[in-house]
């Protein structure tokens, strides 16, 4: 079925002489399109949260179309047709006045979510709107991932790690430099979209087209507000974005995907991810993040959340539930064998399983890159055979 998510796409569809039968409209204002709709074949057509004049609404229902009405009084659209951008979520933010974050769409949505009971809202309509929103986000994310890069769908590689990793720490720089190299090799970087190691992932991708000196200078600026709890954490990020903006020529290597959640809305999403798939349901967000990272997952140091993701990923690989058994790479030998001794247990769990050969424990950026490149070549070879 064809999806139409803007008036421009609608006009192009009509210009191509195509029928409206079996078309899905999502979040489109169709109040000026009544005559077109009255004359169209609407067999199997679906309208998700579209604005329709009364005459058009009566006609489309009479023709057997399915209509999901808009919700009122929400600071978000349950039927959005695209992912968020930092510019959208942070509209109205003034870096010179960090307190203006409270007036941004991101903060307003979080405040609304909290006021309606958070993850335990008693309102059926509120939870329905949230589920529809998250469904729309997943649909939009799949469209972004399907975009061609070097003649094939994007090769998503995720970097996981703790939100408490501070700017200025060696671990933060290591993640940023690793992400930068992977982006330059054509991998599409994905993370949980928050602060710490997640932010470092997108900083690295953002600077994929720039020099080592520029990256170092940016890291120095960010280090002036090390933690997301610092008042100027977001302001320093916008200072870096303004000083080293994303150039059009660099977009092919610098685009990245952050997948945060309002469940942890006290942690603002970092503004270096060019695409933001922000969810209400944290469980959907976490499982989906690991599912799309078919190019491999890198685990930098983290705590309970990162360890949870390790075993979610292991379960997907153990039972091959997503159709691809992909690399699980652990950055930091001492951390993953002593501080958080997860790797020995995982190694034991994987014995006799296909994914055992895709486990890697290392301190070397070069070893990580080689493992991911080799796996990508292996996948390409399998695709040619099929």
C-alpha positions, 0 to 999 in steps of 0.5 A, a space after each residue: 500500500 502507498 503511504 502519503 504523508 504530505 500534501 506535496 506527496 499527494 500532489 505528486 501522486 495525483 500528477 502521476 495519474 495514480 488511484 487513491 484506492 488502497 492508499 494510506 494518508 497519515 497526518 495530512 490536512 486535506 480540508 482543501 482537497 474535498 473535490 478531489 476526494 469526492 471524485 476518487 476511488 477510495 476502495 481500501 483507503 485509510 485516513 490516519 489523523 487527517 483533517 477532512 471537511 464534513 462533506 469529505 468525511 461523509 463521502 469517504 465513510 460512505 465509500 468504505 474508507 477507514 478513518 482514524 480521527 485526530 486527537 485534540 489537546 495533545 502536544 504531539 501528533 500520534 500520526 506523524 509521518 516522519 522522525 523528529 529532528 533536533 531542530 523540531 524537538 528543541 524549537 525555542 531553545 536559547 543557548 544563552 538562557 538554558 532555562 528556555 529548554 522548559 519551553 521546547 516541544 521535547 520538554 512540553 511533551 515530557 511534562 504532559 506525559 508526566 501529568 497524565 501518569 507517566 508510564 502508568 496513565 489511567 487514561 485509555 485515550 492517552 495510552 492509545 495516542 501514545 501507542 499510535 505515536 510509537 507505531 508511527 515512529 517505527 514506520 518512519 524509522 524503517 523508511 529512514 533505514 531503507 534509504 540507499 547508501 552505496 547502492 543498498 540499505 543503510 548498514 546500521 551499527 549501534 553503540 551502547 553505553 552508560 548515560 553517566 559517561 562524562 564529556 572529557 573522559 577518555 572513554 567519551 573520546 574513544 567512543 567518539 573517535 570510533 564512531 567517526 571512523 565507522 561513519 567514514 566507512 559508510 556505517 550508519 551509527 545508531 544509539 539510545 539517543 541520550 547523553 554520555 556514550 550515546 552522545 559521543 556516538 553522534 558527536 563522532 558521526 557529526 565530525 566524520 567529515 572534519 579533521 581530528 583537530 576540529 573534533 578535539 576542539 569540539 570535545 574541549 567545548 563540550 567538556 565545560 559541561 561534563 554531565 547532562 545534569 549540568 545547567 549548560 550541558 545542552 547549551 554547550 552542545 548547541 555551541 558546538 553545532 553552531 561552530 561546526 555545522 553539518 555541511 551538506 557535503 558531509 551528510 552522506 557520512 554524518 547522518 545518524 539515528 538516536 532512539 531516546 524515550 520520554 520514559 527517561 525524559 529527565 535526560 534530554 536527547 542529545 542534539 547531534 543525532 540528525 534523525 531522532 526516533 523518540 518513543 513513549 514505550 521504553 520496552 519497544 524502544 530498547 528491543 527495536 534499537 537492538 533489532 535494527 542494528 543488524 550490522 553489529 552492536 558495540 558495548 562501551 562501559 555502562 551499568 544496568 541499562 547497558 547490561 540489560 541490552 547485552 542480554 536482550 541482544 544475546 537472546 536475539 542472536 541465540 534464537 536468531 529471532 531477527 534473521 541475522 546473527 550479528 556481532 556483539 563487541 565489547 570495548 574495554 577488556 578490564 571493564 567487561 571482565 572485572 568491573 562488570 564481568 558480563 563477558 565470561 558469562 556471555 561467552 559460556 552462554 554462546 558455546 555451541 551457538 553460531 553467534 559465538 564466533 561473532 563475540 569480541 572483547 577488545 581495547 582496540 579500535 582497529 580490531 572493532 573496525 576490522 570485525 565489523 568490516 569483515 562481517 559486512 563483507 560476509 553479509 554482502 557475499 551471502 546476499 550475492 549467493 542468494 
